[in-house]
Amino acid sequence: MLLPHSRQARLSGIAFVDSSKLQVCHNLRILRHQIFKGT
């Protein structure tokens, strides 16, 4: 279970953010998706 493991984790106050690009969907599909309309 996720809950017991999260309670055992120690908090260090340091967070890492990955700034690398992620390809969400194939470029040819962008024109078909309404979510990308107007961008």
mmCIF file as gemmi writes it, N, C-alpha and C atoms, coordinates in Angstrom:
data_model
loop_
_atom_site.group_PDB
_atom_site.id
_atom_site.type_symbol
_atom_site.label_atom_id
_atom_site.label_alt_id
_atom_site.label_comp_id
_atom_site.label_asym_id
_atom_site.label_entity_id
_atom_site.label_seq_id
_atom_site.pdbx_PDB_ins_code
_atom_site.Cartn_x
_atom_site.Cartn_y
_atom_site.Cartn_z
_atom_site.occupancy
_atom_site.B_iso_or_equiv
_atom_site.pdbx_formal_charge
_atom_site.auth_seq_id
_atom_site.auth_asym_id
_atom_site.pdbx_PDB_model_num
ATOM 1 N N . MET Axp A 1 ? 0.839 -1.195 0 1 0 ? 1 A 1
ATOM 2 C CA . MET Axp A 1 ? 0 0 0 1 0 ? 1 A 1
ATOM 3 C C . MET Axp A 1 ? 0.876 1.247 0 1 0 ? 1 A 1
ATOM 4 N N . LEU Axp A 2 ? 0.371 2.289 -0.569 1 0 ? 2 A 1
ATOM 5 C CA . LEU Axp A 2 ? 1.12 3.531 -0.683 1 0 ? 2 A 1
ATOM 6 C C . LEU Axp A 2 ? 1.181 4.285 0.636 1 0 ? 2 A 1
ATOM 7 N N . LEU Axp A 3 ? 0.125 4.265 1.404 1 0 ? 3 A 1
ATOM 8 C CA . LEU Axp A 3 ? 0.057 5.052 2.631 1 0 ? 3 A 1
ATOM 9 C C . LEU Axp A 3 ? 1.116 4.669 3.661 1 0 ? 3 A 1
ATOM 10 N N . PRO Axp A 4 ? 1.312 3.376 3.981 1 0 ? 4 A 1
ATOM 11 C CA . PRO Axp A 4 ? 2.355 3.051 4.966 1 0 ? 4 A 1
ATOM 12 C C . PRO Axp A 4 ? 3.752 3.456 4.508 1 0 ? 4 A 1
ATOM 13 N N . HIS Axp A 5 ? 4.038 3.341 3.207 1 0 ? 5 A 1
ATOM 14 C CA . HIS Axp A 5 ? 5.356 3.724 2.715 1 0 ? 5 A 1
ATOM 15 C C . HIS Axp A 5 ? 5.561 5.224 2.809 1 0 ? 5 A 1
ATOM 16 N N . SER Axp A 6 ? 4.517 5.996 2.56 1 0 ? 6 A 1
ATOM 17 C CA . SER Axp A 6 ? 4.66 7.451 2.612 1 0 ? 6 A 1
ATOM 18 C C . SER Axp A 6 ? 4.848 7.923 4.047 1 0 ? 6 A 1
ATOM 19 N N . ARG Axp A 7 ? 4.316 7.212 5.011 1 0 ? 7 A 1
ATOM 20 C CA . ARG Axp A 7 ? 4.495 7.59 6.412 1 0 ? 7 A 1
ATOM 21 C C . ARG Axp A 7 ? 5.913 7.288 6.89 1 0 ? 7 A 1
ATOM 22 N N . GLN Axp A 8 ? 6.568 6.318 6.273 1 0 ? 8 A 1
ATOM 23 C CA . GLN Axp A 8 ? 7.916 5.948 6.68 1 0 ? 8 A 1
ATOM 24 C C . GLN Axp A 8 ? 8.97 6.834 6.026 1 0 ? 8 A 1
ATOM 25 N N . ALA Axp A 9 ? 8.598 7.557 4.994 1 0 ? 9 A 1
ATOM 26 C CA . ALA Axp A 9 ? 9.563 8.394 4.281 1 0 ? 9 A 1
ATOM 27 C C . ALA Axp A 9 ? 9.966 9.585 5.143 1 0 ? 9 A 1
ATOM 28 N N . ARG Axp A 10 ? 11.248 9.925 5.082 1 0 ? 10 A 1
ATOM 29 C CA . ARG Axp A 10 ? 11.735 11.08 5.827 1 0 ? 10 A 1
ATOM 30 C C . ARG Axp A 10 ? 11.665 12.312 4.938 1 0 ? 10 A 1
ATOM 31 N N . LEU Axp A 11 ? 11.255 13.42 5.519 1 0 ? 11 A 1
ATOM 32 C CA . LEU Axp A 11 ? 11.175 14.67 4.775 1 0 ? 11 A 1
ATOM 33 C C . LEU Axp A 11 ? 12.497 15.404 4.891 1 0 ? 11 A 1
ATOM 34 N N . SER Axp A 12 ? 13.068 15.76 3.762 1 0 ? 12 A 1
ATOM 35 C CA . SER Axp A 12 ? 14.352 16.456 3.775 1 0 ? 12 A 1
ATOM 36 C C . SER Axp A 12 ? 14.208 17.935 3.43 1 0 ? 12 A 1
ATOM 37 N N . GLY Axp A 13 ? 13.053 18.338 2.91 1 0 ? 13 A 1
ATOM 38 C CA . GLY Axp A 13 ? 12.852 19.721 2.527 1 0 ? 13 A 1
ATOM 39 C C . GLY Axp A 13 ? 13.44 20.058 1.169 1 0 ? 13 A 1
ATOM 40 N N . ILE Axp A 14 ? 13.957 19.066 0.46 1 0 ? 14 A 1
ATOM 41 C CA . ILE Axp A 14 ? 14.557 19.285 -0.855 1 0 ? 14 A 1
ATOM 42 C C . ILE Axp A 14 ? 13.673 18.616 -1.901 1 0 ? 14 A 1
ATOM 43 N N . ALA Axp A 15 ? 13.322 19.367 -2.93 1 0 ? 15 A 1
ATOM 44 C CA . ALA Axp A 15 ? 12.507 18.818 -4.005 1 0 ? 15 A 1
ATOM 45 C C . ALA Axp A 15 ? 13.247 18.989 -5.325 1 0 ? 15 A 1
ATOM 46 N N . PHE Axp A 16 ? 13.177 17.971 -6.161 1 0 ? 16 A 1
ATOM 47 C CA . PHE Axp A 16 ? 13.82 18.012 -7.465 1 0 ? 16 A 1
ATOM 48 C C . PHE Axp A 16 ? 12.753 18.095 -8.548 1 0 ? 16 A 1
ATOM 49 N N . VAL Axp A 17 ? 12.956 18.985 -9.495 1 0 ? 17 A 1
ATOM 50 C CA . VAL Axp A 17 ? 12.028 19.148 -10.608 1 0 ? 17 A 1
ATOM 51 C C . VAL Axp A 17 ? 12.782 18.854 -11.897 1 0 ? 17 A 1
ATOM 52 N N . ASP Axp A 18 ? 12.252 17.918 -12.664 1 0 ? 18 A 1
ATOM 53 C CA . ASP Axp A 18 ? 12.866 17.567 -13.938 1 0 ? 18 A 1
ATOM 54 C C . ASP Axp A 18 ? 12.326 18.505 -15.01 1 0 ? 18 A 1
ATOM 55 N N . SER Axp A 19 ? 13.205 19.265 -15.639 1 0 ? 19 A 1
ATOM 56 C CA . SER Axp A 19 ? 12.769 20.243 -16.636 1 0 ? 19 A 1
ATOM 57 C C . SER Axp A 19 ? 12.897 19.723 -18.064 1 0 ? 19 A 1
ATOM 58 N N . SER Axp A 20 ? 13.143 18.434 -18.234 1 0 ? 20 A 1
ATOM 59 C CA . SER Axp A 20 ? 13.276 17.896 -19.587 1 0 ? 20 A 1
ATOM 60 C C . SER Axp A 20 ? 11.911 17.831 -20.271 1 0 ? 20 A 1
ATOM 61 N N . LYS Axp A 21 ? 11.919 17.953 -21.597 1 0 ? 21 A 1
ATOM 62 C CA . LYS Axp A 21 ? 10.682 17.934 -22.363 1 0 ? 21 A 1
ATOM 63 C C . LYS Axp A 21 ? 10.142 16.509 -22.447 1 0 ? 21 A 1
ATOM 64 N N . LEU Axp A 22 ? 8.83 16.388 -22.329 1 0 ? 22 A 1
ATOM 65 C CA . LEU Axp A 22 ? 8.171 15.111 -22.51 1 0 ? 22 A 1
ATOM 66 C C . LEU Axp A 22 ? 7.242 15.222 -23.711 1 0 ? 22 A 1
ATOM 67 N N . GLN Axp A 23 ? 7.361 14.267 -24.621 1 0 ? 23 A 1
ATOM 68 C CA . GLN Axp A 23 ? 6.477 14.263 -25.779 1 0 ? 23 A 1
ATOM 69 C C . GLN Axp A 23 ? 5.157 13.635 -25.355 1 0 ? 23 A 1
ATOM 70 N N . VAL Axp A 24 ? 4.113 14.448 -25.273 1 0 ? 24 A 1
ATOM 71 C CA . VAL Axp A 24 ? 2.828 13.981 -24.762 1 0 ? 24 A 1
ATOM 72 C C . VAL Axp A 24 ? 2.125 13.101 -25.781 1 0 ? 24 A 1
ATOM 73 N N . CYS Axp A 25 ? 2.073 13.548 -27.004 1 0 ? 25 A 1
ATOM 74 C CA . CYS Axp A 25 ? 1.445 12.745 -28.045 1 0 ? 25 A 1
ATOM 75 C C . CYS Axp A 25 ? 2.183 12.974 -29.358 1 0 ? 25 A 1
ATOM 76 N N . HIS Axp A 26 ? 1.931 12.141 -30.308 1 0 ? 26 A 1
ATOM 77 C CA . HIS Axp A 26 ? 2.598 12.244 -31.599 1 0 ? 26 A 1
ATOM 78 C C . HIS Axp A 26 ? 2.252 13.577 -32.252 1 0 ? 26 A 1
ATOM 79 N N . ASN Axp A 27 ? 3.225 14.22 -32.872 1 0 ? 27 A 1
ATOM 80 C CA . ASN Axp A 27 ? 3.032 15.546 -33.455 1 0 ? 27 A 1
ATOM 81 C C . ASN Axp A 27 ? 1.91 15.585 -34.494 1 0 ? 27 A 1
ATOM 82 N N . LEU Axp A 28 ? 1.722 14.511 -35.244 1 0 ? 28 A 1
ATOM 83 C CA . LEU Axp A 28 ? 0.671 14.496 -36.257 1 0 ? 28 A 1
ATOM 84 C C . LEU Axp A 28 ? -0.716 14.477 -35.63 1 0 ? 28 A 1
ATOM 85 N N . ARG Axp A 29 ? -0.823 14.024 -34.381 1 0 ? 29 A 1
ATOM 86 C CA . ARG Axp A 29 ? -2.114 13.942 -33.71 1 0 ? 29 A 1
ATOM 87 C C . ARG Axp A 29 ? -2.515 15.269 -33.078 1 0 ? 29 A 1
ATOM 88 N N . ILE Axp A 30 ? -1.603 16.223 -32.968 1 0 ? 30 A 1
ATOM 89 C CA . ILE Axp A 30 ? -1.91 17.496 -32.32 1 0 ? 30 A 1
ATOM 90 C C . ILE Axp A 30 ? -3.039 18.219 -33.052 1 0 ? 30 A 1
ATOM 91 N N . LEU Axp A 31 ? -3.025 18.157 -34.38 1 0 ? 31 A 1
ATOM 92 C CA . LEU Axp A 31 ? -4.051 18.85 -35.153 1 0 ? 31 A 1
ATOM 93 C C . LEU Axp A 31 ? -5.436 18.242 -34.962 1 0 ? 31 A 1
ATOM 94 N N . ARG Axp A 32 ? -5.493 16.98 -34.567 1 0 ? 32 A 1
ATOM 95 C CA . ARG Axp A 32 ? -6.782 16.311 -34.393 1 0 ? 32 A 1
ATOM 96 C C . ARG Axp A 32 ? -7.366 16.505 -33.002 1 0 ? 32 A 1
ATOM 97 N N . HIS Axp A 33 ? -6.551 16.847 -32.013 1 0 ? 33 A 1
ATOM 98 C CA . HIS Axp A 33 ? -7.019 16.98 -30.636 1 0 ? 33 A 1
ATOM 99 C C . HIS Axp A 33 ? -7.59 18.365 -30.385 1 0 ? 33 A 1
ATOM 100 N N . GLN Axp A 34 ? -8.76 18.43 -29.787 1 0 ? 34 A 1
ATOM 101 C CA . GLN Axp A 34 ? -9.39 19.71 -29.474 1 0 ? 34 A 1
ATOM 102 C C . GLN Axp A 34 ? -8.644 20.448 -28.365 1 0 ? 34 A 1
ATOM 103 N N . ILE Axp A 35 ? -7.925 19.736 -27.526 1 0 ? 35 A 1
ATOM 104 C CA . ILE Axp A 35 ? -7.226 20.368 -26.411 1 0 ? 35 A 1
ATOM 105 C C . ILE Axp A 35 ? -6.124 21.306 -26.906 1 0 ? 35 A 1
ATOM 106 N N . PHE Axp A 36 ? -5.584 21.044 -28.097 1 0 ? 36 A 1
ATOM 107 C CA . PHE Axp A 36 ? -4.526 21.873 -28.649 1 0 ? 36 A 1
ATOM 108 C C . PHE Axp A 36 ? -5.075 22.957 -29.583 1 0 ? 36 A 1
ATOM 109 N N . LYS Axp A 37 ? -6.401 23.036 -29.721 1 0 ? 37 A 1
ATOM 110 C CA . LYS Axp A 37 ? -7.008 23.989 -30.64 1 0 ? 37 A 1
ATOM 111 C C . LYS Axp A 37 ? -6.737 25.418 -30.173 1 0 ? 37 A 1
ATOM 112 N N . GLY Axp A 38 ? -6.26 26.251 -31.084 1 0 ? 38 A 1
ATOM 113 C CA . GLY Axp A 38 ? -6.003 27.646 -30.775 1 0 ? 38 A 1
ATOM 114 C C . GLY Axp A 38 ? -4.611 27.927 -30.254 1 0 ? 38 A 1
ATOM 115 N N . THR Axp A 39 ? -3.742 26.919 -30.236 1 0 ? 39 A 1
ATOM 116 C CA . THR Axp A 39 ? -2.371 27.157 -29.771 1 0 ? 39 A 1
ATOM 117 C C . THR Axp A 39 ? -1.422 27.221 -30.933 1 0 ? 39 A 1
